[in-house]
Amino acid sequence: MHNATTTDEVAANRTAAFLHLGSTFHTYYEGWSARVHAELAAGRSIPPAAVATLRRSVLVSYAVDDLSAALSQLDAPALNLGELWADEAIADGRWEPLLAHAVTATAARPTAKWEKAARALLAESAVDPVELRRSVLHWFGLLGRPRTLELTDPWNEKQLDPHNANALRGLAWFLPLLPPHPDTPRALGVLVETCLRKIPGHGPLNPKVTNAGVTALARSEGEAALAELARLASRVTYKGTLKIIETALETRAQALGLSREEVEELAVPAFGLTASAAAVGHGAFPFGESTALLEIRGSKAVLTWRTSAGKTVKSPPAAVRRDHADELKELKATVKDIDKTLSAQVERLDRQFLARRTWAYGPWRERFADHPLVGTLARRLIWTVAGVPALFDGGDMRDLAGAPVRVRPDAEVGLWHPVGRDREEIAAWRERLEACGVTQPFKQAHREVYPLTEAERTTVTYSNRFAGHILRQHQFHALAAVRGWRNKLRLCVDDSLPPAVRELPQWGLRAEYWIEADHTGDGGDITGSGSYLRLRTDQVRFYPIDAPQNHAHCTGGAYTMLRHSGRHHVEPLPLAEVPELVLSEVMRDVDLFVGVASVGNDPTWSDGGPQGRFRDYWTSYGFGELGASAETRRALLERLVPRLAVADRCTVEGRFLHVRGELHTYKIHLGSGNILMSPNDQYLCIVAKSEAAPDTGYLPYEGDRTLAVILSKALLLADDTSITDPTITSQIRG
């Protein structure tokens, strides 16, 4: 009896040990190898969750290398349980040999040996390439879902299982070996973006899987794969992945005998849309007796339906949902692809101002004005054609007076920029856009210009125009990457970093925005991962692009130039020697960083933030003098307000939009969107819930979130007696 009890206790303890092991991400205990051998020798199986932990441990814990021999006897299932996509792949059962090969994808790119084995597996008669592709794309779509087996370590539960991540890399590499299909590039693009999503305190979800998706796109044939690479090139900001994308595009460009820029232009798909001299961005797709009507409005694709009776409706008819479910799913996916591509093309066009790129008129018409998709953006911009500023109107390029511009096919075309233009010309173009009802995809005619100031002539080599601001570091970091700046997060570590940098190879210049961490030393200004929450800003400088880098300690302090291998110190360039266009565009970027990331435009910081340290800054920024972008906004509102439904209650005065309600008069600051209300300029906190602009009629450009916030607040406060939100009524009714 005693022996039986002891045996039961040993078995229970053994079971409990393996159950506990299966609830952890990994283990450092070296005795598990012997335990695994003992269990297998006794004819007992290892619980799948424990196998998953041991596999992860081999990959991430260097102290348990001896586990590899034990795990070589545990080759099924090929994947680790605990992630939804892997659970479904295991349950399917058809793809076990391919999954087993996929998990061996541990190199940066598929080796010849790996690819040979993969092709051999695909050649087997039992493999249906259509079903395999459908399964893999379905699994990719499940990434990012919550784990099906919880782990005791919540930090690691947010990561991809590293064993399964290897399998995902292999599955991505399988796809280019299958027959081409339009769903494949789309799914690989989603895989790339999904695995680049930031996990707070951790970083991107899994850069290795991301890079495998890019590699698969680079090895895929067809225009769709090239188009997806070009789209990702304008969206991805993670440095390692972006380098792989750019290399892939350069390689494809060399193979085609084209420049990298030409490849990106030619790679933009039409998505079945049509183009004519009169209109672009329209498509009609038959679904039985009904027709889907696709139209680009602004920078978004809008889908409506025409029924068999000729009636236009917003939702697909019941017969379409019933009889054409697969085609309808594909069309909805196309709409999402169009929106992503439009967003990427807006950013690409906006970057052309500093790219110094021009085109011959013939290729420009084909790639821009007459392209079914890009044409919806290009026809809303001002171009210079053989030196003559012109806008596409009525099927022709027309000058400021509306006369057609007749040009030869080889005439030079470039983007018009307000730098160096007379104020009268700029104002005339703004009026022309308004008369034509053109809403530009980004600020061009209304673009802010930043000429050299007297203060900058005095400081000579640096600008303090945007110094002394407090920025939210992570928001600044993300925005800088989108605008083409290179920056590294300031961490609470003993290290030094360069400032935020934008390299301008076409001009041989490098712009620097000097920043430092804002902290008190008590740890309250640091995230769980050790990065500072906020930054303090300093000078903007320009250097030759090959000058040695400046560095400063992560916790703050002066910048000094690092000189390696005998390189000499290089002085910053006098600002007066920086080309006007470069100075203006760089300063515009920096103004954007401050305008978006400053704590001064946070309506919830009226108390000055932690310990009230930023009260003076918040007040001075939130209600102070207007910057260049706010002045542009002010000029627009002066023209826009008279057309509003509440025009009789609104006036633009100085730095504010004044709104007369029934209960109070409100002053909305044109820079921050913060609000003061009568009778004593009491602060009114309203947190914007949406970035969508209210229905105000015509706007000359897209993309100004603060303008949308100001207009939505004005429309709300003009009818203040109808407000029901208790967070607002408690303030305005006292």
KEKOLFI-995632 format. One record per residue: x, y, z of N, C-alpha, C in turn; residue in one letter. Coordinates in pm, whole numbers, plus 50000, padded with zeros to 5 digits. Layout:
REM KEKOLFI-995632
XYZXYZXYZA...
REM end
This chain:
REM KEKOLFI-995632
500844987950000500005000050000500875012550000M501945012150081502845023650088503515026149953H503935015049888504595016449758503655022049653N502395017249656501405022049559501155036949578A501065041149706500845055449734502015063749686T503215058749712504415065949668504465067149517T504115056049451504115056249303503115066349250T501925066749313500915076449269501385090749291D502055093249404502545106649432503625110749331E504505101149298505545104149199504925107449064V503905099349025503235101748897502535115248897A501885118549010501185131449018502165143049012A503285141549084504295152249081504885153848941N505085142348874505635142848738504665149948645R503385146248656502365152548572502265167448600T502285171148730502205185248768503395193048716A504575186948719505775193748671505685196848522A505185187048446505065189248302503945199248270F502855198848351501785208548330502285222748357L503055224248465503605237448496504585241848388H505385232548341506325235848234505585241148112L504465234848078503705238847960503065252447972G503005258248092502395271448111503425282648107S504705279148086505765289248082506255291147939T506845302747915507355305447781508605297247752F509505296547848510725288647831511295285247969H512305276747973512925272648099514445273048085T515105275848198516565275448202517065262848274Y516145254748327516535243048405517135232248315Y518365227948344519085218748257518655204148276E517885201448380517515187548407516385182148321G515785190648239514645185948159515065175948052W516265176648005516705166847905516635152747959S517145150948080517105137648142515675133248167A514825142348209513415138948234512725134448105R512995141747996512375137947869512825124147827V514125121447837514635108147800513995097347888H513835100348017513235090548108511785087748073A511045098348041509635096548005509495088147878E510295091147779510205083747654510655069247671L511685067347754512155053647779511085045347849A510275052047931509205045048003507955043547918A507995048247795506845046847706505775057247729G506105067747802505135078347828505355089947731R504275096747696504365108047602504555121047679S505075130747610505265144147668504085152847627I503415159547722502285168147686502685178447580P501835180847480502185190347373502585204147423P501915209147527502265222447578503675222447635A504075211447700505445210547753506455209547639A506095202047533506975201247416507195215347359V506115223347354506225236947301507205245147384A507115244047517508035251447604509475247147582T509695234047572511055228947553511605233447417L510775233447314511235238347183511615253147190R510775261047256511095275247270512385277247349R512585268747450513775269947534515055267547455S515015258047364516185255347281516525267647196V515485274847153515695286347064516145298847138L515715300447265515985313147333516825311747459V517055299647510517795297747635519065289847606S520195296647610521445290347570521875279347667Y521365279247791521815269547890521215255747871A520315253947776519645240947761519885235147623V521075237047569521365231747436521245216647430D521455209647545521385195047544519965190047520D518985199047523517615194947495517415191147349L518265196047263518075193647120518025178847089S518905171147150518925156647125517635150147172A517145154347287515895148547338514715152347249A514695165047203513565169647122513575163646982L514715158746938514765152546806513865140146800S513525134846915512625123246920511155127646926Q510925140446934509555145746944509275154246820L509055147746707508925154946582507485157446539D506535153646622505125156046588504405161246714A503515170846698503215177746573504345187246535P504345191346411505425199846363505405213646428A504205218646463504065231846522503805230946671L503985242046738503655242946880502195247046897N501485240046983500135244147017500165257347093L499035264347093498915276347174498635288847094G498855288546962498495299746876497405295046782E496405303346759495215299146685495575293746547L496455300746475496795296446340497455282746343W498345280646441499045267846451498085256646491A497165259646582496185249546623495375244846503D494955254346419494155250546302494995242846200E496245246946184497125239846090497355225546135A497545223446264497745210046318496465201746301I495325207946333494055200746324493735196746181A494175204646084493915201545943494535188045906D495775185945944496435172945925496995170245787G496565177945684496995174945548498425179445519R498915189145595500145195845557501315193045651W501225182145727502275179245826503675178545765E503895171845651505265171545595505755185445553P504865193545496505275206945456505555215645578L504735214245683504965221945805506285217845870L506585204945866507845200145923509035206245849A508905207845719509985214345644509985229345668H508815235345684508725249745705509455254045832A509385245845938510025249846065511545249646056V512085244245948513545244345931514025257245864T513115266745842513475279545778514095288745881A515335286245914516025293946017517035303945961T517275303545830518225312845769517515325745731A518325335845695517735348845659516945347945529A517325338545440516615336645314516735321845276R515855316745191515885302445159517175298345089P517825288045142519025282745077518625274044959T519595271044873519305262344758518835248644805A519445243544913519055230544967517635230945019K517285241545092515925242645147514915243345033W515195251544932514255253244822514095240344742E515185232844723515105220244650514185210444721K514325209544854513455200744931512005205444925A511805218744929510445224144923509785220844790A510525222344681509965219144550509635204344539R510465195844600510205181444597508905178244670A508675184744784507435182544857506225187144777L506355198544709505235203644630504965195044508L505985187844460505815179444341505035166844370A504875163444497504115151344530502665152744484E502135142044436500785142244379499725145944482S500005143844609499005146444712498845161244744A499775169444697499735183744730498915191144625V497835197344670497015205844583497475220244605D498135226344507498675239844528497605250244559P496415248544502495335258044530494915257244676V494755244844725494355242844865495455247244960E496705244644922497815248845008497855263945020L497745270844906497765285344911496595290544995R495425284844976494255289345051494475287245201R495055276045238495305273145380496335282745439S497435284845367498495293545419497975307745436V497235312845339496725326445349495715327545464L494965316945487494045316945601494815317445732H495885309745742496695309945865497315323545888W497795329845782498375343245796497335352945853F496085351245811495045360245857494705358746004G495175347946068494895345546210495995350846301L497055356046243498145361146326497675373146409L498225374146527497875385246615496685382446704G495995370946683494885367346771495425363046909R494615364047015495075359747148495475345047148P496435341747232496885327847244495735319047293R495745306747248494725297047292495165289747418T496465289947449496995284647575497715296047645L497185300247759497765311647829499095307747892E499985317647900501275315847965501305323948095L502115319348188502175326348317502955339348307T503715340948200504495353048180503785361848078D503065372248121502315380548026503215388047928P504455390647965505385397547874505615389247749W505935376347768506225367747654504975363347580N503815364147646502575359947581502235368747462E502795380847458502525390047348503345386847223K504385378547238505275375747126504765363747045Q505265362746922505035350446846505905339446903L505385327346905506175315746944507345314646846D508605314846892509735314946799509825302446713P509375291046763509345278846682508335280346569H507135285146603506115287346500506505298646405N507275308346456507725319246370508625313846259A509455304046290510255297746185509365291346080N508285285046127507355278846032506695289345944A506355300746000505745311445921506715316345813L507975317145848508975321145748508985310945633R508995298245669509005287945566507755288145480G506605290245543505355290745467505365302645369L505915313945414506025325445323506905321945204A507985314545228508895310745119508295300345026W507325292745075506625283144989505805290244882F505225301844917504245308244829504785311744691L506015317144677506505320144541506715307644456P506735295844518506915283344444505605278044389L504485284344431503155280344383502785288644261L501805284244183501355292444069500925306344115P501255317044041500905330744082499395332244102P499055340344201497645343244229497575357244291H496575365344255496525379144306496395379944458P495865369444522495735369744668497085368744738D498075362744671499345360144737500095372844773T500365382144680501055394444720500315402244827P498995402544817498195409644916498425403645054R498365390345063498525383645192499935385545248A500935385245160502305387445206502485401745256L501845411245191501905425045239501265426445376G500145419745397499485420045529500385413345632V501035402345595501945395545686503065405045730L503635412345634504705421745666504215432245764V503075438145737502585448945823502125443745959E501545431745961501115425946088502315423446179T503375417846125504535414346207505425426246238C505115437946181505825450246217505055458446321L503855454146356503095461646455503845461646587R503885473446648504665474946771503915468946891K504655461346970504165456547099504755465647205I503935472347287504495481447387505555474647473P506705480947482507785475647563508575464547498G508215460947375508895449647310509445453247173H508705461147098509095464346961508215457146861G508655456046735507845449146634507525434846675P506375429846630505935416446668506975405946632L507465405846509508505396346471509165400746340N510275408046348510945412746225511405401446134P511755389746189512235378846104511135373746011K509925372646064508805368545979508495379645878V508565392045924508385403345833509335402545715T510605400445744511605400045637511405388145545N510895377145600510595365545516509475368945418A508485376745463507415380845374507925389645261G508865398745293509455407145189510255398745092V511035389245145511825380345058510915372544964T509785367945015508845360444931508285369344820A507965381944854507485391244752508555393744646L509805395144691510895397844597511115386144502A510795373844546510995361944464509745358244384R508665366044402507415363244331507405370444196S506855364044097506735369943964505445377943954E505415387143859504185394243828504165408543881G503295416443822503195430543856502605432543995E501735423344039501095425144170502125424644282A503095415444272504135414544375505005427044374A505335431944256506135444044245505385456044302L504095456644274503275467644325503225467344478A503135455344536503095454144681504415458444743E505525454944680506835459444728506925474744723L506455480644613506495495144600505615501844705A504465496044733503575501544836504245500944973R504845489545004505495487945134506675497545149L507345500545037508495509545043508125523245096A506885527445071506455540545117505745539945252S505535527845304504815526445430505685521445545R506635512745514507445506545618508505516345666V508675517145798509685525945855510735518245934T510525505345957511495497246032512735495545944Y513865500045996515065501845913515525489045845K515605477845920516095465345862515225460345749G513915460945770512975456345666512985465645546T513035478645572513045488345462514265486145372L515385482745432516595480245353516395468445259K515735457845307515475446045223514525449745109I513495457745140512545462045037513265470244929I514095479444972514785488044876515755479944790E516425470244852517325461644775516545453744670T515375448544709514535440944616514105449744499A513715462144528513285471144421514455474944331L515625477244389516805480344308517155468744217E517085456544271517385444644191516415443244075T515105445444104514095444543999514305455543895R514685467443942514915478543850516075475543755A517165470143809518315466743725517955456043623Q517145446243665516735435643572515895441143458A515115451643487514255457543384514945468943309L516135472543352516835483543287516215497043314G515605498643434514945511043471515535516443600L515195528743633515585534243763514625529143870S515055530243994514205526144105512905534044105R512995547044080511795555444080510825551243969E511355547743851510495543643741509785530543774E510485521443839509855508743877508685511243971V508875520244069507795523144163506595529444091E506875537943994505785544343920505035534443833E505755525543767505125515843678504435504643754L504775503043882504235491743959502855494544017A502365506844008501075509944070499955503343991V499175494444053498115487543979496925496643953P496135492743853494935500543819493695495343892A493745482943945492645476944020491345476443940F491445475443809490245474443727489535487543705G490125498643750489535511843729489825516643588L489085526343542489235531543406489745545843410T490265550143296490765563843283490405569243146A490065581943143489815588843017490255603243035S490195610942929490575625042940489665632443037A488415627843045487435634843128487455630443274A487755617643299487625612643436488535600643458A488955598943583489735587343625489145582343757V489535569943793489145564843924487745559243933G487215554143822485885548043823485985533543775H485125524943828485095511143783483705505243801G483305496743708482005489943714482265474943703A481735467143798481995452843805480665445343813F480325437743709479025430743707478965419143807P477845418043876477555406943967476165401843932F476085393343831474775388843785474025400443724G472825403043774472015413943721472315427343790E473185427043891473555439343962474975443343922S475325455743953476655460943919477245468244038T478485465144069479215472444173479875484544109A479675496244167480245508644116481305513444214L482525513944166483645518044250484135531744205L484285540844300484705554544266485675559544372E486735566444325487675572644417487165586544451I486915588844578486495602044625487545606944723R488255617444685489355621844768490455611444766G490805606344883491825595844893491225582944946S489955580644915489275568544960488465562444845K488355549144848487515542144751486115540444809A485115544044731483725543244775482995533344685V482305523844747481615513344674480105515144687L479405515744574477945515744573477475505044475T476155503044469475595492144387474425497344304W474345492344182473205495144096472455482144077R471195481944118470395469844110469915467343968T469295455743949468755452343816467675462243774S467045468843872466005478743841466585492543814A467915493643821468555506443795468655515443915G468315510544033468375518544154469755517644218K470285528844268471585529044333471415527344484T472095517644541472025514844684473445513844740V473565515044874474875514844938475375500644965K474475491444993474865477845031474625468144916S475405457344909475195447544802473815441144811P473125439544700471805433044702471895418844755P470775413844803470735400444862471195389844763A470845391444635471225381544534472745381044517A473405392444531474875392744521475495385544639V474975388244758475515381644878475295366644873R474175362644811473845348344807474595341044697R474645346644579475155339344463476605342544426D477155353244484478505357344444479355360544567H479285352044667479965354744794481475356144776A482095347244698483555347744680483975360344604D483245363544495483575375444419483385388144502E482355388144587482095399644673483235401344774L483695390344829484825390844924486065396544857K486315392344733487475397344659487345412244631E486135416944596485935431044569486165439444694L485685434844808485895442244932487375442844966K488095431944939489545432044962490225441944868A489735443044745490285452644650490085466944698T488935469844755488675483244809489695486644917V489985477045004491005479445108492375481645046K492685473744943493975475444874494085489244811D492985493944752492995507144689493275518044793I492615517144909492835527145014494285527245061D494865515345078496275514645119497185520545012K496895517244887497745522144778497625537144762T496415542544773496235556944765497015564144874L496945558844996497685564845107499185564845078S499685553745024501105552844992501485562544880A500605564144782500905573144670500865587744713Q499985591244806499975604844859501315608044924V501815598745004503095600945071504235601544969E504175593144867505235593144765505255606344689R504085611244651504015623944579504475635644667L504105635344793504485646044884506005646744902D506675635344886508135635044901508865639644775R508145641644666508795645244540509345659544541Q508865667844634509345681644636510865682244657F511385673444743512815673444770513575662944688L512845655244607513505644844527514145650344400A513815662744366514345669344245514055660944121R512875654644118512535645544009511685652843906R511995650843780511185656043670510925644743570T509945646943482509545636943385509365643443248W509515635543144509085639943011507555639443008A506955648642938505495650042942504775637142904Y505255630242799504575617942755504515607442864G505655603042921505615593243031504855598443152P504965611643178504235617043294502725615543275W502215618343157500775616543133500375602143158R501185592743110500865578643123500905573943268E501925578043343502125572843478501385580743585R501005593043553500375601543653498985606043610F498885615843525497585621943496496575612143438A497025602743354496095593443290496095579543354D496775578143467496735565243537495395564143610H494695552743599493355551643658493315554343807P494405551443881494415553744026495215566244062L496475566944020497315578444054496745591243995V496035590143884495435601943823494455609043914G493815601744006492885608144099493605617544195T494905615544213495715624544295496415634944208L497045630344098497845639144014497015650243951A495765647443917494925657543853494465668343952R494785666644078494415676744178495635684644226R496765682744158497995689744194498385699644084L499195709344122499715719144027501085714243981I501305714343850502565709843792503175721143710W504455720443688505085729443592505345721543464T504805726043354504955719543224505745728943134V506975724843101507885733543025508015747143093A508045746743228508215759043305506945766543334G505805762143278504535769143297503705761943403V503345768543515502485762243615501115759143554P500625746843579499365742743516498645732743603A497325732043583496445722843654495635715043551L495425702343576494635694143483493165698143497F492565701743385491185706443388490565704143251D489435697043248488725694943123489495686943021G490345677843065491105669342974492415675342929G492705687642970493935694442930494645699943052D495945702543035496685710343133496435724943101M495975732443203495615746443181496395755343276R496785767043226497575776343308496675783843405D497265793243475496535800443579495325807843524L495405811943399494285819043336493235809543279A493515796443284492575786743231492805783143087G493855788343026494145785342886494895772142874A494575763742773495285751042755496775753242731P497595744642793499035745242774499395735042667V499885739742553500265730742444501755727742455R502075715242470503475711542492503855699542406V505145697942387505675686342315505765674442410R505745662142356505805650242442507055649442528P508145656242487509375655442564509565667442656D508545675942672508645687542760508805682942905A509545690442983509845686643122508685690243214E508325680543302507235682443398507785680643540V507375689143631507745687843772506635693043860G506735690443990505735695344085505985710144116L504935717844115505005731944150505125733444302W505935742644349506105745444492506035760344514H505405765044623505255779544643506555786944675P507635779644714508905786544742509385793744616V509735806244632510225814044520509135820044433G507885817744466506765823144387506245836044451R505715844844368505125857244418503885854144500D503615862544599502415860744681501155861444594R501215870144493500045871544406499775858644330E500845852044284500665839444212500095828644305E500645827844427500165817844523498695820244554I498335832644581496925835744610496035832644492A496535835444371495735832844252495495817844233A496505809744261496305795344249495325790144354W495355795744472494385791644574492955794944528R492815806644470491485810444419491075801544302E492025797944219491715789444104491255775544150R491955769944250491545756944303490135757644360L489845768344431488515769944489487455771244380E487775778844275486825780644165486545767444094A487585758944084487415745944018486885735244113C486765738444243486295728644340487305717444365G488585720444352489635710344366490105709644512V490025697844570490595695244702491895687544683T493015693844716494295687444692494545676144793Q495255665544753495485654244844496405657744960P497155668444948497965673745058498185688545029F498735695745124498945710045105499975712444996K499575719844894500505724244791500365739344770Q499225743444717499015757844702498965764744838A498485757644940498395763145075499585758745161H500625753645096501765748445171502505759645244R502875757045369503615766845446505025768745388E505475781245387506825784445342507575790345461V508815786045479509605789945594510885797145548Y510795809845520512005817245481512915819345602P514155822645575515135825145680514695837245762L514775836045896514385847045984515615855246025T515355867046080516465875346127517215868346240E516495861346327517155854146436518105843646380A517695837146271518545826846212519735832946138E519575844846088520725851746028521745855346137R521225857746258522115861146369522865848946421T522145837746438522795825546486523645818946378T523395822246254524185818546137524045803846099V524485794546189524585780446150523515771546213T522645777046293521595768746354520335776946375Y519225769646386517925775946407517335771546540S516885781346617516175778446742514665780046726N514205780146601512795782946575511875772946644R512335760446652511495750046713512195743746834F512985751746904513635747147026512725749647147A512985742247254512265744647379510895738447389G510565729047302509265722347308509375708947381H508245704647434508155691647501507295682747414I507885671847362507185662947270506995649247331L505885642847295505685628647330506625620547241R507565613447304508645607447227508155597347124Q507285588247162506895577547070506075582946953H505275593146978504515599246868505455606446772Q506435613546828507435620146745508225609846664F508625598946727509425588646660508685582746541H507395579846560506615574046451506415583946337A506125596446370505895606546268507185609546191L508315609946262509585612546196509885601646092A509605589246127509855578246033509015579745908A507745583545924506855585345809507365596345717V507945606645775508425617945696509845615945643R510405604045661511715601045604512895604545691G512655607245820513735610045914514195597145981W515465596846016516025585446089516215589546235R515645581946325515675585446467515725572746551N516285573846668516315562646762515705567046894K514925558146954514285561247081515335563647188L515095573847271515985576547384515595567047499R516565558847540516355549247647517155553347769L516735548547884517445551348008518625541648020C519635543747937520825535147933522055543847918V523215537947948524475545147935524985543547792D524465551947704524815551047563524635564947502D525155566847383524965579447312524325576747177S523585586747128522845585347003522955598046922L522795596946789522755608946705521405615846719P521275628246672519975634846672519055628546568P517835633546559516955629546449517535635246320A517635626946217518365630746096517505628045973V517525637345880516965634745747518075636945645R518415626345572519435627145469518785631045336E519435640145267518935645445141519995643245034L520125630844984521215627744891521175635844762P519965639544717519875647344594520495661244610Q520625665744735521185679044762522555678244829W522985666144862524255664544931524245669745073G523065669845137522905675845269522325665945370L522535669345496521925661845607521345672045705R520065670645734519415679345832519375672245967A519605679746075519575674046210518635682146298E517835675046376516985681346478517475676046611Y518075684846691518685680546816517605678846923W517605667446987516615664047089517315657547206I516675658047322517195650947440516035646247525E516295636247607515245630747693514845640847799A513565641447830513075649447942512805640148059D513465642548170513275633648285513665640848413H513165635448524513475641048656514435632248733T514655619848684515555610748754514865601548852G513545603348872512845594748968512185582648904D512365580948772511805569348702510385571048656G509735582148694508345583948654508155588148511G509255591248443509165595648304509615584748207D509605572248252510155561148174509095550248161I509005544148043508085532948022508655520248083T507865509548082508325496848136509495491048061G509655495047934510765489847854512005498647863S511935509447942513105517847963513225529747871G512215532747790512285544447701511615556347769S512165568147741511615580247799510295583847732Y509385589447812508075592947759508115605747675L509005615047713508995628147648510405632647610R510435641947516511685647847469511635662947482L512815668947496512965683447484513665686347351R513245696547283513805699447150514795710947157T515715710947059516745721147054516925725846910D518155726646862518475733046735518145724446613Q517995731146500517995724846368519275729246298V520025719546243521295722546174521355715046042R522265719645956522505712945828524005710445814F524335698445763525725694545739525835688345600Y527065687945544527275679645426526885665245460P526345658145365525775645045395526815635145445I528085636845407529135627645449529885632345572D529435642845640530105647745760529955637645873A530945636745965530815627646080529565630746160P529005620646225527765622246300528015629246433Q527045637146475527005642446611526325632246702N526755631646827526155622646924525995629847057H525005625447134524825630147271524345618447356A524575619247487524175608447576522665607047576H522195594747592520755592147589519995600147694C520615602747807519935609947915520015625147898T520745629847796520845644147771522285648847768G522445661747747523795667347740524125672347602G525295678247589525695684647464526005674447356A525745678547231526115670347115527575673247079Y528295662747046529665664146997529825655446873T530705659746784530905652446659531925641246679M531545629046641532455617646651533355617346529L534645615846553535605615646443536415602746450R536165593946355536865581146349537815581146230H538845572846240539785570546128540355583646074S540675592846165541325605146125540435615346057G539115613446060538225623145995538215636146072R538125647246001538205660346062536815665346104H536825674246200535585680746243535025689146127H533705688546110533035695946002532045705646065V532155718146030531245728346082529885727446013E528805731046084527495731446018527465742245912P526615740345814526505749945704525765762545750L526195774145706525385786145732523985784245671P522975787745745521605785745697521335793545570L522035804545553521835812645432522325805345307A523175795145324523675787545210522835775245179E521865772245266520975760845241519925765145139V519705757445033518685761244933517335764044998P516645774244947515365778445006514385766945019E514285758844914513325747744915513675737745024L514945734545040515365724945142515085730345281V515475742745306515225748845437513735748845470L512925752745373511475753645397510865740045426S511215729945347510615716745366511075710045495E512355712045531512835706345657512165713245775V512075726445771511405733545879509925729945887M509335727245773507925723045773507775709745843R508705700445817508675687645887508755689746038D509705698046080509915700146223508695706946286V508105716346214506875722746261505765712446278D505715702946184504725692246193504965683546316L506235680246343506545672146461506055679046588F506325691846598505915699346717504405700546723V503795703646609502355705646607501565693346644G502095681646609501385669146637501775663246772V503085663246804503555655746921503695664147046A503535677347039503695685747159502645682447265S503075682347391502115680347499501215692547512V501605703647447500805715847455499475715047386G499325705647291498015704347225497185693047282N497575688047399496785677747467495785684647559D494485683947528493505691347609493405686647753P493935674847785493835669547922494995674048010T495915682047955497105685948031497025700048088W495825705048113495715718648167496345719848304S496515708448374497155708648505498675708248495D499205707848373500645707948355501305694548357G500525683748355501115670448351501705666248485G502635656448485503205651348610503795662448697P503355663048822503815673148919503615687448868Q502805688948766502565702248711503775708648647G504765700448607506025705748555505875713448425R504825710348349504715716248215503575726348204F503125731548318501965740548314502275753148233R503425759148257503775771448185503935768648036D504595757448002504775754147860503425751347795Y502575743647864501265740047808500465752747778W500495762247869499735774547850500305782947736T501635784147733502255792547630502075786547491S502145773047481501955766847351500475766147314Y499655762047410498235759747381497455772147348G497955784147389497225796547362498145807747312F499385804347273500365814347235500305818347089G501385824747044501465829546907501365818046808E500855821046691500635810646590501905808246510L502155795346480503235791746391502775792446246G503665788546156503365789646013502155781245973A502075768946023500945760345985499635765846039S499665771446161498445777246218498035789946144A499025797646096498695809546017498005805545886E498465794645825497795789645704496365785745736T496215779245851494865775145895493985787345918R494565797645976493805809946002493315816245872R494205817045773493825822945644492715815045578A492765801845590491725793645532490395795545604L490435796045737489185797545814488515810945786L489305821145759488695834045725487845833045600E488235824445506487445822545385486335812145405R486595802545497485685791245514484505794545605L484765801945712483745804445813482455810445755V482535820145662481275825745610480395815545540P480955803945504480135793845435479575783245531R479945784145658479465774245754477995776645788L477345765845831475935767145873475815775945997A476905777246075476875785446197477695798246176V477755803046052478595814646021478225826846104A476935828446136476515840246212476985839846356D477525828446397477995826946535479525825946545R480215826846432481665824546431482415836246367C483525839946428484425849946370485865845846401T486755848946308488185846546329488805859646375V489395859446494490025871346550491365867346612E492435873046558493755870446613494105855746609G494405850146726494835836146736493685826446752R492435831346752491305822846790490155823346688F489415812446687488095812146624487085814246736L486385825646733485395828846836484045822746796H483435815646889482145809046864481155813746972V480035819346930479025824247023477945813647041R477915807847162476855798347195475765805147274G474795797447321473725803147404474195805147547E475115796747593475545797047732476835805147751L477725804547654479005811447665479475815647526H480515823747525481285826147404482605818647420T483015811747314484175802747322485265807547227Y486515805947267487675809447184488495796847160K488535792447034489275780346999490615784446938I491685780447000493025784246953493315777546819H493815785046723493985779946587495235771346572L496085771146672497265762546667497055749246735G496505749546857496365737346937494955731446936S493935739946909492555735346919492025736047061G492815741147155492355742647293491335754047303N490515753647408489355762647416489355770547547I489035783347537488735791847652487285796447639L486595798047755485195802447746484945814147841M483935822347804483565833947884482935829048016S482925837448118483295851648110484765854448145P485495844748199486845847448250487925839148181N487705835948053488655827447979488945814548056D487865808748108488005795848177488305784948075Q489215776048111489585765348017488465755048007Y488175751047882487165740847855487855728947789L487795717747854488455705547803487485697147722C487735696047593486965687147506487965678547430I487895665647452488795656247386488145651647256V488825654147143488275650147013488155635147006A486995630246963486755615946955486945610446815K487085619146718487225614446580488105623946503S488875618546408489715626746322488975630746194E487765625546175487025628646053486535643046056A486705649945947486245663745938484725664145931A484095673845997482645675245986482275679645845P481005679245816480535682945683480505698145674D481605703945623481705718445613481685722945468T481445713945376481495717545236482905716745183G483215725545090484505725045022485675728245115Y486745720045106488025722845169489105721845062L490105730545063491085730644954492165719844964P492275713145078493275702545092492845692745200Y493425680845195493155670345292494315669345390E494055662545504495145658545592495415667445711G494645678245734494885686945850493955682745963D494465674446053493635669446162493205680746255R494105690046285493755700846377492635709446320T492635711746190491545719146128490225711846148L490245698646132489025690846152488545691746296A489495691546392489135692646533488515706246562V489125716946510488615730446534487205731946478I486985727146357485665728446295484615720246371L484965708346412483995700046484483645706246618S484635712346685484365719046813483495731346792K483745738646683482955750646655481485746946631A481245736846551479865732746525479185727746651L479955721046738479385716046864479025727546957L479925737146976479735747747074478755758447028L478575759846897477585769446849476175765546894A475975752846920474675747846967474875741547105D475465749347197475885743647325474735739047414D473545743947392472415739447475471975725347439T472415720347324472025706747283473075696347321S474175700447379475235690947417474745682347532I474945669247521474515659847625475675652647692T476875653647636478035646747694478295652447834D478185644147940478345649348077479725655148106P480765650448035482095655848059482205670348010T481315674147916481295687847865480265696247940I479065690847959478005698548025478385702148168T479155693648236479565696748373480465708948378S481125711948266482005723648260481255736148214Q480415734748111479795746748055478565751148136I477985742048216476825745748297477205748048443R478505745648474479025749248606478485740648718G
REM end
